[in-house]
Amino acid sequence: MIVYGSAIADGMSHAHHDLPVLLAGRGGGTIKPGRHVRYAKNTPMANLFLSMLDRMGAPAERLGDSTGRLDQLS
């Protein structure tokens, strides 16, 4: 899996919501590719990283400000 994105959505206002993120790869067959998925406005980026850890065989209870795993990846 490869994550490509930005930590700021709008450079002028330094907004850090609605971030453009590309997740490439299938996570060993656990990620359904070829889709555009939009999550709730206040979903922490750490939720993506936590979900990726699961797919890499390194599960963790929490990561940073995570609130859970992303359920729409698979």
Summary of the structure (lengths in Angstrom):
residues: 74
radius of gyration: 12.6
end to end distance: 13.5
largest distance: 38.6
contacts: 146
relative contact order: 0.23
helix: 15%
strand: 14%
